[in-house]
Amino acid sequence: MDVYDFWKAVLQQDAEKMRTYFRENAYVNWHCTNEHFSVEKGLISSLDEYRGDDGPAPQWRREKKIGSVIKKPEA
């Protein structure tokens, strides 16, 4: 895997190119916002990511209904 090509795809937000780096059943967890994303194909099987903001997901991501909750808050 060429990590420079991977980050180039990330920075360019090239979703099709980024998918080539992930396994078909891959997923990404963003713990700070408690979100879980699935990935369609490629080589990476899982990725846990920690955003700098400790709080709810940004409004634009909620509006697009991107991701799902990693764990339900305790009542």
Buried (B, 14 or more C-beta within 10 A) or exposed (E): EEEEEBEEBEEEEEEEBBBBBBBEEBBBBBBBBBBBBEBEEBEBEEBEEEEEEEEEBEEEBEEEEEBEEBEEEEE
